[in-house]
Amino acid sequence: ENCVSQCLTSPGPPNCGNRGAPCPDGMCCSIWGYCGTSDAYCAPGNCVSQCLPPSPLPPAPGPPNCGNRGAPCPDGMCCSKWGYCGTSDAYCAPDNCVSQCLEPSPPPPP
């Protein structure tokens, strides 16, 4: 027999996955067959069912809200889909920027 069935024990909630019942709401089922909420249960390499979606990026602190939530960003800043102004990829990358997006720099001349 393998070590998983004889070596691992868990003081936690009931077995899950192919070994038992579903986990309670808000808990992930780990590859070891136990329910929990930490990365040991929910991380992509550890979770086999009832995996939680990744948390969205928190809004960045800083300049005023923008886009449909407020004023335009100051010159040289992009408005992110989260409604904040900034200059990094978190604000200006094509997937993140909703207005005042910076044009990519042209390639240098040959």
Residue pairs with C-beta under 8 A, 6 or more apart in sequence:
4 32
8 32
10 32
10 34
12 34
12 35
12 36
13 23
13 24
13 27
13 34
13 35
13 36
14 20
14 21
14 23
14 35
15 21
15 33
15 34
16 22
16 23
16 29
16 30
16 33
16 34
16 35
16 49
16 50
17 29
17 30
17 31
17 33
17 48
17 49
18 33
19 33
20 33
22 29
22 49
22 50
23 29
23 35
23 49
23 50
24 35
26 37
26 52
27 35
27 36
27 37
27 41
27 50
28 35
28 36
28 37
28 41
28 42
28 46
28 47
28 49
28 50
28 51
28 52
29 35
29 41
29 47
29 48
29 49
29 50
29 51
30 36
30 40
30 41
30 42
30 46
30 47
30 48
31 45
31 46
31 47
31 48
34 41
35 41
35 50
36 42
37 52
39 46
40 46
41 47
42 51
42 52
44 51
57 82
57 90
59 82
59 83
59 84
60 80
60 82
60 84
60 86
60 90
60 91
61 84
62 84
62 85
62 86
63 73
63 74
63 77
63 84
63 85
63 86
64 70
64 71
64 73
64 85
65 71
65 83
65 84
66 72
66 73
66 79
66 80
66 83
66 84
66 85
66 99
66 100
67 79
67 80
67 81
67 83
67 98
67 99
68 83
69 83
70 83
72 79
72 99
72 100
73 79
73 85
73 99
73 100
74 85
76 87
76 102
77 85
77 86
77 87
77 91
77 100
78 85
78 86
78 87
78 91
78 92
78 96
78 97
78 99
78 100
78 101
78 102
79 85
79 91
79 97
79 98
79 99
79 100
79 101
80 86
80 90
80 91
80 92
80 96
80 97
80 98
81 96
81 97
81 98
82 96
84 91
85 91
85 100
86 92
87 102
89 96
90 96
91 97
92 101
92 102
94 101
